[in-house]
């Protein structure tokens, strides 16, 4: 039985082999599977969670590469469609540790996963999955927004919504806020960082933004704070998780590893404090490496990191 359905963004990530080098000067790259859905699905599968992806790729070699990789990882790709006219998006990045990782997206004006429709997957089957994971990027274009909202409105169990704000995907911030406001009442858990909370609410003060998001419906909000750890809000309770001390190589994908590990912990009946601690450890493991998807920890590696943590 599928435990988690992940909807959203896919790409071929074209990452440099040299650190601290501008894109204009890079001569060699390595391709990885990337995007919210690609990373989170891989992270969940490696933690032994039965996972299905709902997305689309192009009818090209990059799309075949993504499908082959996810199949090897054990992800159910039955709802990974193929768009016959649009190419699979690619993403280039630069890596300037510890905190600068500029991205260059090739996915506008649209791309296969933004053209996903509700007819591309089984709404009833998705509605019955114990957990549905969606992201803000899926709301950025009309077709995928309608498909994602249909899945949200019909879901019968736990919905986790990752704010996943990318300014270049939106014509204006107000459009993002409006789309998020429509999705929030259907979410049980919302995950994001402080910049995403500001974007989703239009409020500069993160405390005010957190209060506004919580008032919109979700019972739990998880705030990712990078080098300062993570915070979970549930009712009157506030849980703080200390950061993991490590040398950052590439911070991209760490948030997706965090989400995968947090979701795994909840599915396995762990308490929120344990879930946050494990999520921080998973994020640190990915941030210490160049890739995103291929750096996602396996269960034995995450368990070992948690066991050796101070």
HUPEGI-V200084 format. One record per residue. RES is the residue in one small letter. OMEGA is omega as a letter, one per 20 degrees, with the letter a starting at -180 (NA if undefined). Layout:
res={RES;RES}
omega={OMEGA;OMEGA}
//
This chain:
res={x;x;x;x;x;x;x;x;x;x;x;x;x;x;x;x;x;x;x;x;x;x;x;x;x;x;x;x;x;x;x;x;x;x;x;x;x;x;x;x;x;x;x;x;x;x;x;x;x;x;x;x;x;x;x;x;x;x;x;x;x;x;x;x;x;x;x;x;x;x;x;x;x;x;x;x;x;x;x;x;x;x;x;x;x;x;x;x;x;x;x;x;x;x;x;x;x;x;x;x;x;x;x;x;x;x;x;x;x;x;x;x;x;x;x;x;x;x;x;x;x;x;x;x;x;x;x;x;x;x;x;x;x;x;x;x;x;x;x;x;x;x;x;x;x;x;x;x;x;x;x;x;x;x;x;x;x;x;x;x;x;x;x;x;x;x;x;x;x;x;x;x;x;x;x;x;x;x;x;x;x;x;x;x;x;x;x;x;x;x;x;x;x;x;x;x;x;x;x;x;x;x;x;x;x;x;x;x;x;x;x;x;x;x;x;x;x;x;x;x;x;x;x;x;x;x;x;x;x;x;x;x;x;x;x;x;x;x;x;x;x;x;x;x;x;x;x;x;x;x;x;x;x;x;x;x;x;x;x;x;x;x;x;x;x;x;x;x;x;x;x;x;x;x;x;x;x;x;x;x;x;x;x;x;x;x;x;x;x;x;x;x;x;x;x;x;x;x;x;x;x;x;x;x;x;x;x;x;x;x}
omega={r;r;a;r;r;r;r;a;r;r;r;a;a;a;a;r;r;r;r;a;a;a;a;a;a;r;a;a;r;a;r;r;a;a;a;a;a;a;a;r;r;r;r;a;r;r;r;r;r;a;r;r;r;a;r;r;r;r;a;a;r;r;r;r;a;a;a;a;a;r;r;a;r;r;r;a;a;r;r;a;r;r;a;a;a;r;r;r;r;a;r;r;r;a;r;a;j;a;r;a;a;a;r;a;r;a;r;j;r;a;a;a;r;r;r;r;a;r;a;a;a;a;a;r;r;a;a;r;a;a;r;r;r;a;a;a;r;r;a;r;a;a;a;r;r;r;a;r;r;r;r;a;a;a;a;a;a;r;r;a;r;a;r;a;r;a;a;a;a;r;r;a;a;r;r;a;a;a;r;a;r;a;a;a;a;a;r;a;r;a;r;r;a;r;r;r;r;a;a;a;a;a;a;a;a;r;r;r;r;r;a;r;a;a;a;r;a;a;a;r;r;a;r;a;r;a;r;r;a;a;r;r;r;a;r;a;r;r;r;r;a;r;r;a;r;r;a;r;r;a;a;r;a;r;r;r;r;a;r;a;r;r;r;a;r;r;a;r;r;r;a;a;r;r;r;a;r;r;r;r;r;r;a;r;a;a;a;a;r;a;r;a;a;r;a;a;r;a;a;a;r;r;a;r;r;a;a;a;r;NA}
//
